């Protein structure tokens, strides 16, 4: 059981302590690895290195060929704000108690230990460039250098007075859009801090809406060859499992009700693909700088998406749900080149969460394990074939009354929708993880064929979210 009421920084003694027997705990400042973390908004695990040859992502693929690729990595909530708080604190949403994008971490938890705070206290220069926290000013004192995300999105549109198209294809240089400037700033900072121990977070906003990218990235894809998923929710689905995807409907020209037509769907899918390749190119610029500055050999590189995204699957768009496609994220970790027992170009099916990144990077850099919900996955990095956890869990609320608890074993996903007021189960769902989005799916929770698997995953879910705790999980945000 991982339920904890609140994680407070215990003392500065913890922050400077070293655990006996920890690999690397005798590292000098010169030997300690640096860390570069690429946080990508709305990135699905559909990349060249994940077997999707139609996606042109050579730079991310190169990092994967030099590290460990996780097939079963999951966000703890399919929403930017809470997901980012989870990996930055190492704590789960039900510990943090913030489930919306409206509440900054520090407005509720003044003393909860965060990853940049911990590394800064341990002598690292901490850098945030672009979108790292959802709120640009959140936890600001934990950064040695902080360049927040820009709000400007369009080149040919103001984004004001309702003029907010959901995509743009302008024949401009990379730096015309914000992520190009994020890469530029990251490279500049690397040159300034190359002689220090540092952990740098590079927050790339694309492929988040609007799907804006320079024309050369749009030209990489043939729109006519892009498939539109089947439009329709799963048979027997819990009525509130999906949302009305208001995030997309808020853009100019999008239908206010009903489905997106096939022509528009293809254009949106085209824009998403273009944005992924645009982001990949920005990652490549930072990686090239690491090589040119001779930093790569002593730098751990992490690439991941903050959560998944729907591109018309189930006739829906955006995230905000407990489906596999919203929670499964790409995660690649490439250790420094001279590390002992280093693995390169391998994959693992270990079930891990983004909440595990904080303790993992702390151990990799020779720091004591922080007191958080997440667990270090260094053992998996050293031996990707190692047996690990049987499942991974996530949550998504529907208002303050209904909470969706979900878990997966990598093959199946089981979800319970819990009524907090009545303290009882409202509905359950069970799906295979390998979904065929060309046809309608079905909630299999009543299918006797899967009764043993359902019982097994139900047990996992109750282990993570005990029935007597569910209605008492904190809700500290302003939803």
C-alpha positions, 0 to 999 in steps of 0.5 A: 500500500502506497497511501501516504497523507503528506510528504514533507521535507524531513531535514537538510540532513536527508538531502546530504546523506548517503546510503551505505552500499549505494552504487556511486555514493562515493562520487566526487563532484567531478565524477557525478553525472549530469542529467538532461530531461526532455519533457514532451507534452502530449507525446504518444509512444508512437515513435520510430524507436517504438516500431512506428516506422511512419513516424520520423523521429531520428533524434529520439530514436538515436537516444533509444539506441543508446539507452533503455526503452520502456514499453510499459511506462505510465503517467499517474494521471492523464493531465499535464498539471498533476502528471508533472507534479508527480514526476517532479515530487515523486509522489502520486496524485492521491498523496498530493491531492491536486487533480486539476490544472488550476492549482499550483503545487506550492499554493498547497504544499509549501514544504513538499520536497521536489526533484529540482529542490533536492538536486539544488540542495545537493550542489547541482545547478538546476535548470528549467527551460520551457514547460516543465511545471504546468504553472511557470512560476510554480516552485520557482526558488528550486531553479538556479536558472529558469526560462519559462514557457512562452504563451505565443503559439501562432506565427500568422494568427494572434490567437486573440478574438477567437482566432485560434486555429488548431493547426498552422503550417508556416514556412518559417525557421524553427525559432519562429515557434516557441519550441525552437527558442527553447532548444536555442536557450537550452544550448546557450545555457549548456555552454554557460554551465558546462563546467558545473554539475547540472540537471536540466529540464527541457520542456517542449510543448509540441505536440500539444495543441495547436499543432503548429510547426514549420512547413518542412515538418508538415512536408515530411508526411503524406496526409492522404496516407493517414488513417482515421480511427473508428468513431465510436465509444466502446460498447458498455463503457462507463458513461463518464469514461470519456470527455467531450474534449472541450480542449479541441472544441475551443479552437476555431472551426472545430465542431461544438458537438458530434464527431470531427469529420474525416478530412479535418481529422486527417489534417489534425493527425497530420499536424500532430505528426509534424509537431512530433518531428519538429520536437524531435529536431529540437531534441537533436539540437540539444543532443548535438550540443552535449556532444560538441561540449564533450558532456555526453559521456557523463550525462544521463539523458531522459526522454518522456511524454507527460501523458498520452493523447487521443487522435480520434480514437473512440471518436474522441480527442485529447487526454483526460481519461483512464484509457490505455492510450491516455496513460501509456507514455514513451520513456527512454533513459540513456545512462552516461556512456562510461557507466559500468553495466550500461545497457544500450539499445534495449527494451524492457516490459517492466511496469513503471511510472513517471513517479519513479523518475525522482528516486531513480535519478537521485540514485543514479547521481549518488544521492540518498533516496528521497522519501517519496511514493515512487521507487528507483528503477535503477535495477531495471536500467542495469538489467532490463530483463529483471522481474519488476512490479506486476502492475501500474496504477493511475487515477482520473476524477470526474468532479469531486464525487467520482474517482476513476482508479485504474491499473494495468499489467501491460496486457489488460487494463481494469478501471473502477469508478468510485462514488466518494459520497456513497463510498461504493463502486459505481461501475467497472471496465476491462479492456485489452491494452492492444486495441484495434482502433479501426473498429468498435471496442467493448467493455469486457468486464462481464465476459466470463472468459476474462474472469480470472484476469479481472479478479487479479487486476481487481486485487492489484487495484485494491492493493494500491487503493484500499477500499477503506481509504478511497473516499478519504484521499485528499482533494486540495485543488480548486476544481 
